[in-house]
Amino acid sequence: MKKDKTLKEILQGMLELIEKLKKCIDVQTDLNSYRLEDWKRMDKDFGLYLDDEEMSWPDDFEEEWE
């Protein structure tokens, strides 16, 4: 009987830990998203554009690399 109660408490503790870890990861994801948006804004203010769609490498770079 005591063993079942102990296992139940351990499982409840593990579930609480998982829930808190998920909340922490969600907060970190949100913060990283805000940081990325802030970095993009600063990037454009200083004249650097690093969008994937607009990036193109010159042909002479490819020729030198070969």
VEXVO-253716 format. One line per 10 residues: their letters; for each residue y, x, z of N, C-alpha, C. Coordinates in nm, 3 decimals. Atoms other than C-alpha are relative to their C-alpha. Layout:
<pts>
a) Y/X/Z/Y/X/Z/Y/X/Z; ...;
</pts>
This chain:
<pts>
mkkdktlkei) -0.119/0.082/0.000/0.000/0.000/0.000/0.126/0.087/0.000; -0.115/-0.089/-0.008/0.243/0.278/0.093/0.016/0.079/-0.130; -0.002/-0.075/0.126/0.146/0.466/-0.224/0.065/-0.083/-0.111; -0.059/0.088/0.101/0.238/0.166/-0.441/0.151/-0.011/0.018; -0.143/0.011/-0.029/0.575/0.134/-0.268/0.073/0.128/-0.041; -0.059/-0.129/0.036/0.645/0.504/-0.319/0.012/0.014/-0.151; -0.003/-0.006/0.146/0.555/0.485/-0.689/0.107/-0.093/-0.056; -0.100/0.096/0.045/0.774/0.179/-0.731/0.141/0.057/0.020; -0.130/-0.060/-0.027/1.069/0.360/-0.570/0.029/0.115/-0.097; -0.017/-0.111/0.095/1.014/0.664/-0.793/0.035/-0.055/-0.138;
lqgmleliek) -0.027/0.059/0.132/1.005/0.446/-1.106/0.140/-0.061/-0.004; -0.134/0.057/-0.003/1.321/0.261/-1.001/0.105/0.110/-0.006; -0.092/-0.113/0.004/1.494/0.592/-0.938/0.009/0.062/-0.138; 0.000/-0.057/0.135/1.390/0.722/-1.278/0.074/-0.091/-0.097; -0.071/0.095/0.087/1.516/0.406/-1.449/0.152/0.008/0.023; -0.143/-0.015/-0.030/1.852/0.439/-1.271/0.054/0.129/-0.059; -0.041/-0.128/0.057/1.871/0.802/-1.376/0.017/-0.010/-0.152; -0.007/0.016/0.145/1.801/0.711/-1.739/0.122/-0.083/-0.039; -0.117/0.084/0.030/2.067/0.438/-1.734/0.130/0.078/0.018; -0.121/-0.079/-0.024/2.328/0.673/-1.586/0.015/0.110/-0.105;
lkkcidvqtd) -0.005/-0.102/0.103/2.237/0.944/-1.835/0.047/-0.060/-0.132; -0.042/0.068/0.123/2.280/0.696/-2.121/0.150/-0.029/0.004; -0.144/0.025/-0.013/2.625/0.598/-1.989/0.078/0.129/-0.019; -0.065/-0.130/0.013/2.719/0.965/-1.965/0.004/0.044/-0.147; 0.006/-0.038/0.142/2.607/1.030/-2.323/0.094/-0.087/-0.081; -0.092/0.088/0.070/2.802/0.725/-2.443/0.145/0.044/0.020; -0.136/-0.045/-0.028/3.118/0.852/-2.273/0.028/0.130/-0.075; -0.018/-0.126/0.072/3.070/1.199/-2.420/0.016/-0.023/-0.149; -0.011/0.033/0.142/3.022/1.048/-2.766/0.138/-0.055/-0.031; -0.134/0.055/0.020/3.343/0.849/-2.732/0.106/0.109/0.007;
lnsyrledwk) -0.096/-0.110/-0.013/3.535/1.155/-2.613/-0.003/0.091/-0.123; 0.011/-0.085/0.119/3.403/1.363/-2.902/0.060/-0.068/-0.122; -0.060/0.074/0.111/3.508/1.090/-3.144/0.152/0.008/0.006; -0.145/-0.011/-0.015/3.862/1.090/-3.003/0.048/0.142/-0.030; -0.038/-0.139/0.028/3.873/1.470/-3.017/-0.002/0.029/-0.149; 0.009/-0.021/0.144/3.763/1.468/-3.379/0.118/-0.065/-0.072; -0.114/0.067/0.061/4.028/1.213/-3.473/0.130/0.076/0.028; -0.118/-0.079/-0.036/4.292/1.416/-3.288/0.006/0.128/-0.081; 0.004/-0.124/0.077/4.180/1.733/-3.463/0.035/-0.027/-0.146; -0.031/0.034/0.138/4.197/1.562/-3.802/0.149/-0.025/-0.017;
rmdkdfglyl) -0.144/0.026/0.007/4.551/1.443/-3.727/0.079/0.130/0.005; -0.067/-0.130/-0.010/4.660/1.791/-3.621/-0.022/0.080/-0.126; 0.035/-0.072/0.121/4.485/1.934/-3.924/0.093/-0.040/-0.115; -0.086/0.048/0.108/4.686/1.717/-4.162/0.146/0.032/0.027; -0.139/-0.034/-0.033/5.012/1.785/-3.975/0.032/0.144/-0.039; -0.022/-0.140/0.034/4.969/2.157/-4.044/-0.036/0.033/-0.144; 0.022/-0.021/0.142/4.878/2.110/-4.408/-0.140/0.042/-0.038; 0.138/-0.033/0.033/4.506/2.174/-4.390/-0.079/-0.130/-0.018; 0.078/0.120/0.025/4.282/1.910/-4.544/-0.146/0.041/-0.017; 0.141/-0.040/0.003/3.913/1.945/-4.475/-0.092/-0.119/-0.025;
ddeemswpdd) 0.087/0.112/0.035/3.778/1.620/-4.615/-0.108/0.049/-0.095; 0.111/-0.043/0.084/3.438/1.664/-4.776/0.021/-0.038/-0.146; -0.017/0.048/0.137/3.537/1.465/-5.082/0.099/0.086/-0.078; -0.105/-0.074/0.069/3.839/1.679/-5.162/-0.032/0.149/-0.013; 0.032/-0.142/0.006/3.670/2.017/-5.118/-0.067/0.035/-0.132; 0.063/-0.049/0.122/3.593/2.199/-5.437/0.015/0.151/-0.002; -0.003/-0.145/0.006/3.506/2.562/-5.476/0.032/0.043/-0.142; -0.031/-0.048/0.136/3.654/2.752/-5.769/-0.122/0.066/-0.064; 0.112/-0.058/0.074/3.417/2.870/-6.037/-0.009/0.151/0.019; 0.004/-0.146/-0.015/3.516/3.234/-5.992/-0.065/0.040/0.132;
feeewe) 0.067/-0.030/-0.126/3.394/3.221/-5.634/-0.152/0.001/-0.021; 0.143/0.007/0.026/3.050/3.116/-5.756/-0.047/0.118/-0.083; 0.037/-0.113/0.084/3.048/3.390/-6.019/-0.005/0.130/0.081; 0.000/-0.120/-0.085/3.137/3.658/-5.763/-0.118/0.000/0.095; 0.108/0.010/-0.098/2.873/3.531/-5.528/-0.135/0.037/-0.061; 0.126/-0.031/0.069/2.595/3.572/-5.785/-0.011/0.147/-0.015;
</pts>
